[in-house]
Amino acid sequence: LKNLARVRLAQGEIEKALENAEDAATRAKNLGEARIENAARLVEAECFLRRAEHARADEILNSIEDSAARDLCALGEIQLLRGRLARAAGFDEQAFEHFTRGLSIFETAQNLYHM
């Protein structure tokens, strides 16, 4: 469901993506799969970002940041989303810092997909 949410988000189907991401996060949480739950919550945050519900997106990022401490890909994604939030608010320097941190994290993780 997390992947379906990501596809729907890419297609611009934000409401369906949000529904799939929330469902995936709930199922993952019930199964004790924190990493998958965090990945689904990141899709949720991006959905709220696209809907210009920046406070809600930030709230989600704050809620998963500690549990994602050992998942470099999630941490990098959090930084990229924080950069997009900062950019949307007109804080270009802060956005640049978040984007730079995110790319550094992806380089450390050797995650070529995000670099």
Secondary structure by P-SEA (a helix, b strand, c coil): caaaaaaaaaacaaaaaaaaaaaaaaaaaaacaaaaaaaaaaaaaaaaaaacaaaaaaaaaaaccccccccaaaaaaaaaaaaaaaaaacaaaaaaaaaaaaaaaaaaacccccc
